[in-house]
Amino acid sequence: MPNVFTAVAPVLYGAARKVPRELVGVLGAVTRNFNDMGVARGDTVKIGLSPVATLSAFTPSQTYTAGTDRTPTSATLTLAQENVSSWNMTAEEERSLENSGVAQDLLSQTVAQHMRAHTNAIEAYAWGIARRAASRSVGTAGTDPFATDQKPLADALKVLLDNGAGNMDLSAIISTTAGANLRKVANLFKVNESGDQGLIRQGVLGDLYNFAIRESAAVASVTKGTGTGYQTNAASHAVGATSIAVDTGTGTIIEGDTITFAGDAANKYVVKTTLTGGVVVIQEPGLLVAIADNNAITVGNNATQNVCLRRDSVVVVARPGLQPQSADVDQMTVSDPVSGLSFLLYRKPGNGMASWYMRTVFDAFAPNPYAIVQLLG
């Protein structure tokens, strides 16, 4: 089907239209490994991981003994995701645009719209990785965390501190609905109480409780698993256990679900691995309270899963796609000024028309789940 460009007729076009862009708070909050070197899907990137330190008793001595051996490891991230978008123009369409005097501007808008689509997809993918890798959840499903005040952020920070994540380089990535409610919290926009006029004067969501507040269009409501009636199925699950044996129930318990135990209702654990073969796996650091046999398990309700995290808890890697060099294919790398992502852009002439393509290869993983917490809404 031919493209239709009647909307860009000079009489209707007027001034250049700026392409709208959604907020990409996740990409601004995590460790990013972006560059403009083209790769193929399936290429790998290694990320170093330091081992956990161990302690032992100290005995005074006149001699020194060798230190304990330390064996760093690495995680290999395979770039398994690749997206492509495309458009085409016939020779007549190109000539019509050239005659109208808006060809260059329309091409710029087209490229920006495709960058927008790719960036939004990677933002949503990274958010999905982060929310499913969270150690625990705070807040109430179905109730915006900032409907009344900003205090749920303090609960999120407590989880991170208890997990050993510290309070440096933290971000809270929230939905625009949560952002709107946060802007309405009275003591934040009263300068005499907040000590800062940024929110009321510029609408800046700055730092709260050591979290850089970032909004993302990707943050959305998530549908929970259908599991009901499950109980623990072991004499005891010790503190720190992550593999939980279950029985008696029906339905699904899926990745990213929040579950609680009757004997530990204060802690909401996030599911790492979907219930399979009578075992559900929760994220590290695991149980905070020992759980006995036949302990009722409750799957949390549908919720908007905002996330609070430390920057190095999630790594996102993205590269332009790789295309063989060819005399009849024009190609170049283009960079998105909003997200910092780079994309391969190329044009292939055909019979009376040309097709344009934009490609990107990417993936993400969460090496430090203990430094992520869901903030439910």
C-alpha positions in Angstrom: 0.0 0.0 0.0 1.5 3.4 -0.9 2.2 5.9 1.8 -0.1 8.9 2.2 1.5 12.3 2.6 -1.4 14.7 2.2 -1.0 15.8 5.8 2.3 17.5 5.0 1.0 19.7 2.2 2.6 23.1 2.7 -0.7 24.8 3.2 -1.5 22.6 6.2 2.0 21.9 7.5 3.1 25.4 8.7 5.9 25.0 11.2 7.9 21.9 12.0 6.2 19.6 14.4 8.2 18.4 17.4 7.8 14.7 18.0 6.3 13.9 21.5 8.4 11.7 23.8 7.5 9.6 26.7 9.4 9.7 30.0 12.2 7.1 30.3 13.1 7.1 34.0 14.4 3.5 34.0 17.1 4.1 31.5 18.3 7.1 33.5 18.4 5.1 36.8 20.3 1.9 35.9 23.8 1.0 34.7 23.9 1.6 31.0 26.2 0.1 28.5 25.4 2.0 25.3 27.7 2.6 22.4 27.6 3.0 18.6 29.5 -0.2 17.7 27.2 -2.5 15.7 26.6 -6.0 17.0 24.5 -9.0 15.9 21.8 -10.6 18.0 23.5 -13.3 20.1 26.7 -11.4 20.8 27.7 -11.3 24.5 28.9 -8.8 27.0 30.7 -9.8 30.3 30.1 -8.0 33.6 32.4 -8.7 36.5 31.0 -9.7 39.9 33.0 -9.6 43.1 32.6 -12.5 45.6 31.0 -12.1 49.0 33.6 -11.4 51.8 33.8 -13.9 54.7 34.9 -13.3 58.3 37.0 -15.5 60.6 38.3 -15.1 64.2 41.6 -13.3 64.6 44.5 -14.9 66.5 47.6 -12.8 67.3 50.8 -14.2 65.9 54.4 -13.2 65.1 53.9 -14.4 61.5 51.6 -13.5 58.7 49.5 -16.0 56.9 48.4 -15.8 53.3 45.1 -14.0 52.7 42.1 -16.0 51.7 41.9 -16.7 48.0 39.4 -14.6 46.2 37.8 -15.7 43.0 35.8 -13.0 41.1 33.2 -14.3 38.7 31.5 -12.7 35.7 28.0 -12.7 34.4 27.6 -13.1 30.6 24.8 -11.2 29.1 23.6 -12.4 25.8 22.1 -9.7 23.6 19.0 -11.8 22.7 16.6 -8.9 21.9 16.5 -7.2 18.5 13.9 -4.8 17.2 13.5 -3.4 13.7 11.1 -0.8 12.4 10.7 0.3 8.8 9.0 2.6 6.3 9.1 3.1 2.6 8.7 5.8 0.0 8.0 5.6 -3.7 10.0 7.7 -6.1 6.8 9.8 -6.7 6.4 10.4 -3.0 10.0 11.5 -2.6 9.7 13.9 -5.5 6.4 15.3 -4.2 8.0 15.9 -0.8 11.0 17.6 -2.4 8.7 19.9 -4.4 6.7 20.8 -1.2 9.9 21.9 0.6 9.2 19.8 3.7 11.0 16.6 2.8 14.0 17.0 5.2 11.8 18.0 8.1 9.4 15.1 7.5 12.4 12.7 7.3 13.7 14.1 10.6 10.3 13.6 12.2 10.1 10.0 10.8 13.5 9.1 12.3 12.5 10.7 15.6 9.2 8.7 15.7 11.1 5.4 15.1 13.7 6.3 17.8 10.8 7.0 20.1 9.3 3.5 19.5 12.6 1.7 20.0 13.4 3.7 23.1 10.0 3.0 24.6 10.4 -0.7 24.0 13.8 -0.9 25.7 12.5 1.2 28.6 9.6 -1.2 29.1 11.9 -4.2 28.8 14.3 -2.8 31.4 11.4 -2.0 33.8 10.1 -5.6 33.4 13.6 -6.9 34.4 13.7 -4.6 37.4 10.3 -5.3 38.8 10.6 -9.1 38.5 14.0 -9.0 40.1 12.9 -7.0 43.2 13.8 -8.5 46.6 10.5 -7.5 48.3 7.5 -5.2 48.0 6.2 -2.4 50.1 2.9 -0.5 49.8 -0.6 -1.6 49.1 -1.7 -3.1 45.7 -4.3 -0.9 44.1 -3.6 2.2 46.3 -1.3 4.8 44.9 1.7 5.1 47.3 1.5 8.9 47.3 -2.2 9.2 47.7 -1.7 10.7 51.1 2.0 11.4 51.7 5.5 10.4 50.6 6.1 8.0 53.6 6.0 4.8 51.6 9.4 5.8 50.2 10.8 5.5 53.7 9.5 1.9 53.8 11.2 1.1 50.5 14.5 2.6 51.8 14.3 0.5 54.9 14.1 -2.7 52.8 17.2 -1.6 50.8 19.1 -0.7 54.0 18.1 -4.0 55.6 19.3 -5.9 52.5 22.7 -4.1 52.6 22.1 -2.1 49.5 23.1 1.2 51.2 21.6 4.6 50.5 23.8 5.9 47.7 22.9 6.3 44.0 19.3 5.3 44.5 16.3 6.1 42.3 12.6 5.6 42.6 11.0 5.0 39.2 7.3 5.8 39.4 4.3 6.1 37.1 3.1 9.5 36.0 0.0 8.9 38.1 2.2 8.4 41.2 4.2 11.5 40.1 1.1 13.6 39.9 0.0 12.5 43.4 3.5 13.2 44.8 3.4 16.7 43.4 0.2 17.2 45.4 1.7 16.2 48.8 1.2 19.4 50.8 4.5 19.5 52.7 6.5 19.1 49.4 5.1 22.2 47.7 5.0 24.4 50.8 8.4 26.0 50.6 8.5 26.8 54.3 8.1 23.0 55.1 10.1 21.4 52.2 13.0 23.9 52.3 13.0 23.9 48.5 10.9 25.8 45.9 11.9 23.4 43.0 8.6 21.4 43.1 6.2 24.3 43.2 8.2 26.7 41.0 9.6 24.3 38.3 7.6 21.1 38.9 10.9 19.3 39.6 10.7 15.9 41.3 14.0 16.0 43.1 15.4 13.8 45.8 13.4 12.3 48.7 14.8 10.0 51.3 18.0 9.7 49.1 15.9 8.6 46.1 16.2 10.5 42.8 12.5 10.5 41.8 12.1 9.6 38.1 8.9 9.0 36.1 8.6 6.4 33.4 5.8 5.9 30.9 6.6 2.1 31.1 5.4 1.7 34.7 2.0 0.2 34.5 -0.4 -2.2 36.3 0.6 -5.8 36.3 -1.8 -8.8 36.4 -1.0 -11.3 39.2 -1.0 -15.0 38.9 -4.2 -17.0 39.7 -2.8 -19.0 42.5 -5.0 -19.6 45.6 -5.1 -22.0 48.5 -1.4 -22.9 48.5 0.5 -23.8 51.7 4.1 -24.5 52.4 5.1 -28.1 52.2 8.2 -28.7 54.4 8.9 -29.1 58.1 10.6 -25.8 58.1 11.9 -23.2 55.6 14.9 -21.5 57.3 15.7 -17.9 57.3 17.4 -17.1 54.0 15.7 -19.9 52.1 14.6 -18.9 48.5 13.2 -22.2 47.2 9.8 -22.7 48.8 8.0 -26.1 48.5 4.2 -25.7 48.2 1.1 -27.9 47.9 -2.7 -28.1 48.1 -3.4 -25.0 46.0 -4.5 -24.3 42.5 -3.6 -21.8 39.8 -0.4 -20.0 38.9 2.2 -18.1 40.9 4.3 -16.2 38.4 7.5 -14.1 38.2 7.1 -10.7 39.7 4.1 -11.7 41.9 4.2 -10.6 45.5 3.5 -13.4 48.0 3.1 -13.4 51.8 3.1 -16.2 54.4 0.6 -16.4 57.3 3.6 -16.7 59.7 5.3 -13.6 58.2 2.6 -11.2 57.1 4.8 -8.2 57.5 7.1 -9.1 54.6 6.0 -9.2 51.0 8.3 -11.4 48.9 8.7 -11.2 45.2 8.7 -14.3 43.1 11.8 -15.0 41.0 10.8 -18.2 39.3 7.2 -19.2 38.4 5.7 -22.1 40.5 6.8 -25.3 38.8 6.9 -28.9 40.2 5.6 -27.8 43.6 8.4 -25.2 44.2 8.3 -21.5 43.9 11.5 -19.5 44.1 11.7 -16.0 45.7 14.3 -13.4 45.2 17.4 -13.0 47.5 18.0 -12.4 50.3 15.1 -14.9 50.8 13.0 -15.5 53.9 13.4 -13.1 56.8 11.5 -15.4 59.2 11.5 -19.2 59.4 8.3 -20.6 58.0 6.7 -23.9 59.2 4.8 -26.5 57.3 1.2 -25.9 56.2 1.6 -22.2 56.3 -0.9 -20.4 54.1 0.5 -18.5 51.1 -1.3 -15.4 49.7 -0.7 -14.0 46.2 -0.9 -10.2 46.2 -3.4 -8.4 44.0 -2.9 -6.7 40.7 -0.7 -3.6 41.2 1.2 -0.9 39.5 4.8 -2.0 40.3 6.9 1.1 40.8 10.5 0.2 41.5 13.1 1.7 43.9 16.7 0.6 43.1 20.4 1.2 43.3 22.0 2.0 39.9 24.1 -1.1 39.7 21.2 -3.4 40.4 20.2 -3.5 36.8 22.4 -3.4 33.7 21.0 -2.5 30.3 23.2 -3.1 27.2 22.2 -1.7 23.8 23.9 -1.5 20.4 22.9 -0.6 16.8 22.1 -3.7 14.7 24.8 -4.9 12.3 24.3 -4.8 8.6 26.8 -6.0 5.9 28.3 -3.3 3.8 26.9 -3.0 0.3 27.3 -0.5 -2.5 23.5 -0.2 -2.9 22.7 0.2 0.8 23.2 3.5 2.5 23.7 3.1 6.3 24.6 5.2 9.3 24.4 5.2 13.1 22.0 7.7 14.6 21.8 8.6 18.3 18.7 9.5 20.3 19.3 12.8 22.3 16.6 11.8 24.8 17.8 8.3 25.9 21.4 8.2 24.6 20.6 5.0 22.6 22.2 4.5 19.2 20.5 2.8 16.3 21.4 1.5 12.8 19.6 3.4 10.1 19.8 2.2 6.5 18.1 2.7 3.2 17.7 0.1 0.4 16.5 1.2 -3.0 14.2 -1.1 -4.9 12.2 -0.9 -8.1 10.6 2.5 -8.1 10.7 2.8 -4.3 13.1 2.7 -1.3 12.7 1.1 2.1 14.2 2.5 5.3 15.0 0.4 8.4 16.0 1.1 12.0 17.5 -1.7 14.1 18.7 -2.1 17.6 20.1 -5.0 19.6 19.7 -5.0 23.4 19.2 -6.9 26.6 19.2 -6.4 30.4 19.7 -8.3 33.6 19.7 -7.7 37.3 22.9 -8.8 39.0 21.9 -7.3 42.4 18.3 -8.2 43.2 18.8 -7.3 46.9 19.2 -3.6 45.8 15.7 -3.5 44.2 12.3 -3.2 45.9 8.8 -2.9 44.4 6.7 0.1 45.5 3.2 -1.0 44.9 0.4 1.2 43.8 
